[in-house]
Amino acid sequence: MKNPAPMLPFLESDEVNNSFVFDYVADMPSKNQIGEYRAVYEKIYACESTVNHSIRFNFQFSKKSSSITELKGNATYLIPFDDTLTLDTNLASWSLTGGWKPNSAVYITKSACTNTKKILGNTWNSMVKAFDIASTGCPIPVGTYIAPGINLKELEDHNFPKVYFYGKYKLQFKMKNQEKKVIGCTVVELSLIRPWEKPI
């Protein structure tokens, strides 16, 4: 029997409760490389041209002080963000030999609005308030929503796994319509460090 190829855990949707499910395989990092983490956000940008996208994000991280980083920008919805869409997320890890390795974690789910709300937890409510969206429910209506500056510390109360491998990551969010066409896409680059560590 062949050993499975070394890789990081696969993150998928659970059909019953839509929670995160990990499938661990061989050659995982040692225990001292995994634990509770603090996220340090570095970049946010569109992952491809948004000219033909129905959902467009124009965000940036802005350093307000040595301890406060804010999310600024706007989101334009030419169509509602609702449950006819599919959310496709892929977490790439930075290889020790250089370059991004995709599929550190994967999460694909239908009913994009409802399940994004579940994943984000209280972060969803914080963002809806900051963007001055009328309701915390689904769908998000057509319109352009502006964030003058959201303290990233307000976005930490989410339902992502609380324990993960330390390192540098690139998280890509894609939204697809029923024809599986990408209609919105954004990328966040971040590092997961130990809670007491300082960013490099």
N, C-alpha and C positions, 0 to 999 in steps of 0.2 A: 504493500500500500504506500503510495507516494505521500510525502508530507505536503500539507497545503502551503501555497506560496505565502511568504511573510507579508503581512499587511496590517494596517490598523483596523479597529473595529468598524463594522458596517452598521450604519444607523438607519433604521427603516421605520415605517409606520406600522403600528400594531392594529390589525383589523378590528379588534374588539374595543379598545379604549383609546386608540390613537396616541399611545405613549411611545417613548423612545425605546427601541429594542437594540441591544448590542449582540453581535455575533463575534465572539473572540476566536482568534486563530493563533497559529504558532508564531514564535519569535516576537512576542510583545515586549515593549520596553520594561526595564526593571521597575520594581515597586517605587523606588525613590524618584521616578520620573512621572508619577501620576499622583494626583491628589486634588484637594480643593484649590481653587485658583482665583486669581484676580485678572480681569481682562484689561489689556492696555490697547486702546484703539489707535491705529496709525494712519490709515487711509480709507477713504470711501469714494467710489467713482462708478460710472456706468461701465458695464462690461462689454458693451458694443455700441454702435451707433443707435441713437434713440429716435432717429428721424421718423421711422415707420412704426414706432411703438405707441400703443394706446395708453400705456401707463409710463410716465417719465419721472425719474428722480434726479434732482440736481442738488446734491448735498455736499457738505464739506465739514471737516472737523476744525474747530477754531480754538486755540489756546487762550483762555481768558486770564488765567493766572498759572502759577507753577503747579497748582493742585486741581485746577478746574479746566476741563475741556468740554466744549459745547458742540452740539450738532446744529448746523445752520443750513438753510436752503429751502427748497420747495418741492412739492410733489404734485404733478398734474395728472389727473385721471380724465381721459377722454371717454372712458367707459367706466361703469361702476366696478369697484373691486368687490366681487361677490363670489358665491359658491359654484358658479359655472366654470370658474378657473381652477387650474392646477398649480400648486406650489412645488417647485423643484429646487432643492438646496443641495449644494455640494461643498464640503469642507476639504480644501487641499492643505497639505502640510509641507513645510519647507524642508527639503532633503538636506542631510549633512553634507552631501556632495554638491549641493547647489541645485536650484530649480524647484518648481512646485510639483508635488505628487498629489494628484486628485484622489478622491474617494477615501479620505481619512474617515469621513462620516457622510452618509447620504440620507436625505429625508425627502421623500416624494409623497404628496398626498393630494387628493381631490378636495373639493369644498375649501378652496384656498382661504377665503376670508375667515370662516369659522375656525379653521385649524391654525391659522396664523395667530388669531386671538388667543387660542388655547396655549400655543407655544410661548407667546410673549407674556402671558399672565398679566400681572399688574403693570408691566411695561406698556402694554397696549393702551391702558387707560391714561397713563402719563403722556403718551404720544398723541392720543386723540385730543387731550386737553391742550397740549402745547400747540398743536396744529389748528386749534379752534374748530374742530369738526363737531357738528351738532350732536351726534349720538355716538355712544360707545359700542353700539350694536353693528351688525352687518346688514346690508353692504355699506361700503364707503361710497357716497354719491359722487357723481361727476363734478369736477371742479378743480381749482388750484389751491393748494393749502401751503401756507408759509410758516416756517419755524424760525422765529427771531433768534433763538438760542436755547437749546435744551441741555442742561447739565447732564453729562453722560452717567453720572452717579444715580440719576433718577431712573435710568433704564436698566438697572441691575436686578430688579425683582421679576425675573422671568422664570420659565419652566424648562430651560435647557438643563442638561445634566450638570450637577454641581461638582462633579469630579471628572477630570479629564487629564490627558497627557500634556505636560508643559511643552511649550514650543511656539513657533511662529506659524500662523495660519492665514489662509485666504478663503473667506466664506462668500460663496456666490448664490444669490437668490434669483431664480427665474420664475416668471409667471407665464403660464401658457393657456391659450384658449382651448376650446373643445376640438379644434383641428390640430392641436399640439404645436401651434405656432407661438413662438416667444413674443409676448406683447409688453414685457417689462423685465428689466434686468439690472441688478446692481451688485457691486462687490465691496466687501469690507475686509481690509487687512488688519490683523490684530495679533497680539502675543498673549499667551496664557502663562502667567508667572505665579510663583508662590505668594500667598497673601502678604507676607512680610518683606518681599523683595521690592527693590526699586527698579524702574525701567532702565534699560541700558541707554 
